[in-house]
Structures are given as structure tokens and as C-alpha cells.
Amino acid sequence: MKKNKLPLMNTFLFDFLVFLAVLFFVPIGLVFINSFKSRLYISSNPFALPKGEMFVGLSNYIAGLSTAGFFQAFLRSAFITLVSVGLILVCTSMTSWFIARVRNKFTKGLYYLFAFSMIVPFQMVMYTMTYVVNMLNFDNILGINFVYLGFGAGLSVFMFTGFVKSIPMDLEEAAEIDGCNPLYTFFFVIFPVLKPTTITVAILNAMWIWNDYLLPYLVLGTDDKTVPVAIQIAMQGAYGATDYGGFMAMLVLAIIPIITFYLFAQKYIISGVISGAVKG
């Protein structure tokens, strides 16, 4: 009886996963097909395929690129994402190594503070954060990287610490015998071993930072717009009217880089999450 139930359960699980995949793909598909329609038909018939008089070709993309300042916002978002992810990877991996190797009340409390930061909603601290950011003059494309470091440190330290605990001390002892100082030991011995978790942390933070709207809007305002902020502001017309055609086209262009990055690196996500959360 149990052997007969297994194929049925596998079939049900497969059908359920296919259903979930389709369910998550539908919004992206709707954005894509509506990016080729005129604004009138996007509002009146959003689920229809773009054909006949609905189809406007690439005019929405041309209009969006000419009005949204997309290229400037794209470069700004790319810079912020790369610098912020780099800071998160270097700083949190070193912190996690310190927490895992120096075991005392201070490091234990530090670890719990990082873990606690993951459950604090952003809305609870955003007004205080805005005041502190302005006071420290971090309201620019350089300062916002340190703000992202603060908000991204909790999950990153949690994942890195779990993996560092699984690394044998023999590696560090051998490096110390060979005359390596702590910095050399970390960057040339420990950090290469952290590759699975490093890639996972980089993917998760890159997707979050690239798609983030609220934090850049609060910190940078409308002067140094990132891609999400630029799209929302530029496509909003007078009296609340929205150019949905250009809006959909810009959303497609904003989605493509992060989806491409995810597809190339997705195989590392599960292995990195497991190694960082289970081994510790």
C-alpha cells in the first residue's frame, strides 16, 4: 500500500509545484504583454494579448526611456547594489568569523542582537533612521551603502556564522603555524571556504537592494533616483494620471538584470542556505 501511495504523492506534489510556478509567473507575464499595449487597452483589457490596434510595438519602451531618466537611474542602482553587497559580504563574514571563533558572553550577545534585527519591521525604525541618516550626512549614493549594510547584516551574519562553525579549526591552526596573521588567514584561508554561503548572501542581498523602493526614496529623495523610484516618479503624470504603457515597459527593463543574475546563480541558493543554517 505504501509503495502504491508514493507515485500518487509524487504526482500530486509535482502538479502542486507546477501550479505554484504558474501562479508566480502570471504577474510577470502580465507586465510583459501589457508593455506592448497602449494605455487605453491596458486599463480596459489587461489580460488580452497585444494584437491589432492594441499592439504599439516598442513605443512604450522608447517613451519610457526618454522620460524616466532610466539609464542614469540604472547606473545609480547598479553602483549602490554592487557597493552595498560588497560591504555586506566583507563586513558580515569577518564579524561571523569573530563570533564563531571567540566564544564569550560578548560575542554571544552580539550574535543574538544580529538575529533579533531580522525580526524588527523596517517601518518601526524608518523615521528614526531618516533622522540619523541626515545627521550623519549619509543621504547620498555613498552613504546609503552603509545604511544597507546595517539592514542587511542580520540575515548575513546568521548565515555566515552557521557555516563558519562547520569549518575545522585545523585550517586556521595550519595557517598560523605557517606564519599567517589573522587578516591573511581570513581572506586567503577562511573566505574561499565560505564560497557557497557568500554566493547565497550576495544573491539575496542583490535582489533586495536592486528592487528596494522605500529606503532609497527616504534616504535619497527624488534627486538621486534609483530604478524603482525613477519609474514611479517619471511615469506619474498630472492629476494622478499614469502612463501605464511606459510604466510596464520600464518594469520589464528593471526586472531583466536581476532575473538574469538569479538564473545564473540559482544553483547556489539552496546549498548555501542549507550549509549556513543547518551546519551551525
Secondary structure, 3 states (H helix, E strand, C coil): CHHHHHHHHHHHHHHHHHHHHHHHHHHHHHHHHHCCECHHHHHHCCCCCCCHHHECCCHHHHHHHHHCCHHHHHHHHHHHHHHHHHHHHHHHHHHHHHHHHCCCHHHHHHHHHHHHHCCCCHHHHHHHHHHHHHHCCCCCCCHHHHHHHHHHHHHHHHHHHHHHCCCCHHHHHHHHHCCCCHHHHHHHHHHHHCHHHHHHHHHHHHHHHHHCCHHHHHHHCCCCCCHHHHHHHHCECHHHCECHHHHHHHHHHHHHHHHHHHHHHCHHHHHHHHHHHCCC
